[in-house]
């Protein structure tokens, strides 16, 4: 399976990239996240508890199923004030 992973806000800054392609066996968005976290630093930033995610430009939860060709995005929680 091949998917496109997008990073936004401080994740983009920390990883020094806005996107990348990732190949592997993934059932859900959290499998993608865990594969990235497993790379070590600087991907450990994706281990944050409250990160937000999207699949194909729609907000989702980490248990959202993924399919070949999907786009998965990760971004930090948004705070208002």
N, C-alpha and C positions, 0 to 999 in steps of 0.2 A: 504494500500500500504506500502511496506517495501523497503527502499533503503539503500545503503551504502554511507556514507558521508566521504570524505577524506579531510584532512587539510594539507597544505604544508607551508614551510618556517616559517615566524614569526607567522602565524596563528596556526601552529602546536605547536610552543613554548608557545604561549599565552594560548592555550586551554589545554596544557599538554596532548595531545593525537594526534595520527595520523589519527585515523578513528573511526567511530561508526555507529551503525545501527540506523535508524530512521523510525518510523511508523507514518503514518498520511495520510491525503488527500492532494495531491499535484497535481497541473496541470502543473506548469512550475518550472524551477530551482529557480526562485525568491521566490516561495512559500516555498521552502525548506529553503532558506536563511532567510526569514522572521520568519519562525517557530523557527529557531535557535536563531536569534536576540531577539526574544520574551522571551527567557530564562533569559535575563539580562546579567550581567557581568559573565564571561569574553567574552561571545559570542557577545557583542556589537562591537567587532573588525570587525565582518562581515558586519557591517552597512556602512563600507567605500564605498565611491562613485565609486572608480575605481577598485574594486576587480575584479579578473579574475575567470572564472569558466570553468569547463569541464563536459561533460556528456559522460560516457562510454569511457573515455580517449581521447575525441575530444573537442578542444576548442569550446565554444558556448557562446551565449548571455543569459542573465537572462530570456528571454522569450522562451527559448528552452523547449519544452514539455518533461515531465518525465513519465516513466512507472514503474510499479512494477518490482523490481529487478535491477533497474538502479544503477549505481555508479555516484555520483555527487562529484566533487572536487572543492575546493575553494583555491585560492592562491592570494597573494598580487600582484599588478602590477609589472612588470619587467622593470627595467630601465637600459639603456645602457650608455656607456660613452666613 
